[in-house]
Amino acid sequence: MPGLKDVATISVDTWGLAHIRAQTTRDAFFVQGLNAVRDRLWQIDLWRKRGLGLLSADFGPGYLMQDRAARLFLYRGDMEAEWAAYGDDAEEICIAFTQGINAGIDLMLDGAWTLPPEFEELQMRPGHWQPEDVVRIRTHCLSRNATSELARAQVLTLADPETDLLRVPLSPPVPPEEWASRSEKRLPPDVLAVYELATAPVTFQPDRLNATLADASKWCVVDANKTVQASMEGSNNWAIAPALTSTGRAIMACDPHRAHAAPSLRYMVHLSAPGMDLIGAGEPSSPGIMAGHNGTAAFSLTIFCADQEDVMVYDLTPDAAAYHYGSGTEAFRQIEEVFQVKGAPDQTLPLQFTRHGPVVYTDTDRSIALAVRTVFTDPGTSPYMTSLKSMRATTLNQFKSDLATWGAPTVNMVYADTTGGIGWQAAGYVPQRDGWRGLVPVSGAGDYEWNGYMTAADLPCLDTPEQGYVFSANEMNVPNDWNHTARPIGFEWFEDGRAARISDVIASGGAKDIAGNCALQTDTYSACARMLVSLLPDTSPMPARDLLRSWDGFARGDSAGALLFERWLTEHLCPTLLERVVPDAAVRQLLQPGNIPTVVRVLQGHHIELAERAGLDRAAARDTFLSGTLDAAWTSTCASFGSDPTAWRWDALHQGYFHHAIASYDVGPFPTGGSSTTTMMAHYDAAEYRVRIGASVRMVVDVGAWDNSVWINAPGQSGVPGTVHYDDLTPLWAAGSYVPMLYSLQAIEAATRTRITLIPTRL
């Protein structure tokens, strides 16, 4: 193995987890890169080309506009400051990691290892990596809230702030004067198309692959549903102190909720070298792990819904070469970028920037331009890269100190160690906005600037609290005494009931052991569902009413009540309520599919103005509405599934699916339970009830008795179609099962099914 300093091994266990052992930390990260090629080469190669704007060289003119969009959001700042944010040895780690990737690619190109089938099918070859490639790409990061700002501006143009709550609620409530900050410019719905294209996955439609330069501009727009789907991506995590467990040891659990895909977004790996012994989940294109344990401390993250973006609107000078700022003007900074294009000459395209960030829209006829102000332009905001420091922390104080330079995404970090200490820390670079909250597009002329960042050192935390546990589920968890006017963090949180359910189960003793924590991660109880069912009047149609009243609120796969409820909610109740509140179809389209917690509150009478518009402010009218929509749901469900509800199953309709960019490699469907409002997130596409977002990785860690820990990663560890570990874990995932997360050498040896011994080349 050229590039290796000493002998190293990769031991792949029964479930596809690679246990890497090396004699130095440098070699461990080298082998991690090599192993990423072994299991996930096509995935990480596509991610790199997408992020760096190199797709058109492989796939032709249909990808040119996506390449241009991606390059607008590349980090272009000082690399010394960038590396420093992630730790003293971050650059050396990324050098070793990319050297390992390149060594693996050479094995593929030389024929020693076989290229994954996608390369042949798409007639492409992998590219070699530079260390900077790992950190300069930002567009795969979950970020907030540019697209929501635009949607809100469009709703406010046609309606009012109260109506927009049906799209996304705000917590805490925002005073009416906030909307005076909105730019006076009327913005068309496509002004963020370039931003959405930059953050979109790669698709391979035949028309796109066969596009010519003449029709390259056709591929400038992504599926409008992407924004709705992305807004549902979140996670759960928690840490439980020894006093609340049956073993007297702490437990840490996490299950990040992201778009389901094949291969999985996450990759489980074990890295062992003198002074370092890490196991857990990361992204295959990055060194280290972001959730797992190091033999002393366990840690994981969820999204902390802080706002890291703003849409800036500019007035142009007559020649469109500059924009108005302050009392004068500033010229756009322009870069000419060269793009290689398969089957065509190289193309040179301009990229423009303002002082705030990349320009994504220009209309010279109306003399306006838009830029996206984002933390991504600043050092230290490569997604998850501060894990290179925090994953090695062995005390809570060290862990929190390491998080002070965590830039993006903004996260809830939980921690538990072998001393029994637990903690929660919000982390990330949160823009300090003085006098405004960042909820709508604003003028870029200088009145709405960021005054530095709040970091983890400024954000809330809990250190070994008396209640004996910490948790997060993307809820509004900022302390009650926080000054949201002076230090606004964010206002668009998840209000789906997951957080309350997690807290209730832990507090009541339902998560004392590993099995209890697994059950909580796969818990399908919906508080929102029970609230709606409790509103049903006695005059509701009897068979449907009785079925829902007898239902316990758990969206299990075999539940007839869950099937009826979800069809009622999705096909009848929510659409009908939106039609009554918002007769204007253009406005209603902006609100789709409707925020479930807001819908529940309207029917409970908490949003009086919206209830009045719907004619539901009186109990009799509400009862008639609930009964009528339920009756329609019963009729349609009988038509689809038969008139005998004892034969109904939720998972006959609701199915897990893992989509590959090449459809022939898709994995699924797999019947599954859960919903958009359960701890086991299973957010589905309303058109097909196909689960699009949820946990692929789940992990429960027994802190100190490490071999008792468990995990699952769907569809499988490998990204190579046709291999045993490509989709072997999906049936277990669909059943809510787990596999052992082995850590000790003895346990690993017993479970090893494949071992690769790597011997350095001696000159």
PEJOLIN-V628500 format. One record per run of one state. SS is the DSSP state (2 for helix, 1 for strand, 0 for the rest). FROM is the first residue (numbers start at 0). TO is the last residue. If there is no record, write none. Layout:
((SS FROM TO) (SS FROM TO))
This chain:
((0 0 6) (1 7 12) (0 13 16) (1 17 20) (0 21 23) (2 24 51) (0 52 53) (2 54 58) (0 59 59) (2 60 71) (0 72 77) (2 78 84) (0 85 88) (2 89 109) (0 110 115) (2 116 120) (0 121 129) (2 130 135) (0 136 144) (2 145 157) (0 158 159) (2 160 163) (0 164 174) (2 175 180) (0 181 191) (2 192 197) (0 198 204) (2 205 208) (0 209 211) (2 212 218) (0 219 223) (2 224 229) (0 230 232) (1 233 239) (0 240 240) (2 241 243) (0 244 249) (1 250 258) (0 259 259) (1 260 260) (0 261 264) (1 265 272) (0 273 274) (1 275 282) (0 283 289) (1 290 292) (0 293 295) (1 296 302) (0 303 307) (1 308 315) (0 316 320) (1 321 324) (0 325 326) (1 327 330) (0 331 331) (1 332 340) (0 341 342) (1 343 352) (0 353 356) (1 357 362) (0 363 366) (1 367 373) (2 374 376) (0 377 385) (2 386 389) (0 390 394) (2 395 404) (0 405 409) (1 410 416) (0 417 420) (1 421 426) (0 427 428) (1 429 432) (0 433 440) (1 441 442) (0 443 448) (1 449 453) (0 454 459) (1 460 462) (0 463 467) (1 468 471) (0 472 496) (2 497 506) (0 507 512) (2 513 520) (0 521 523) (1 524 524) (0 525 525) (2 526 533) (0 534 540) (2 541 549) (0 550 552) (1 553 553) (0 554 558) (2 559 580) (0 581 583) (2 584 590) (0 591 594) (2 595 603) (0 604 606) (2 607 612) (0 613 617) (2 618 640) (0 641 643) (2 644 646) (0 647 648) (2 649 651) (0 652 653) (1 654 658) (0 659 661) (2 662 664) (0 665 665) (1 666 670) (0 671 673) (1 674 674) (0 675 679) (1 680 684) (0 685 688) (1 689 694) (0 695 695) (1 696 701) (0 702 704) (2 705 707) (0 708 708) (1 709 712) (0 713 728) (2 729 733) (0 734 737) (1 738 739) (0 740 743) (2 744 750) (1 751 757) (0 758 762))
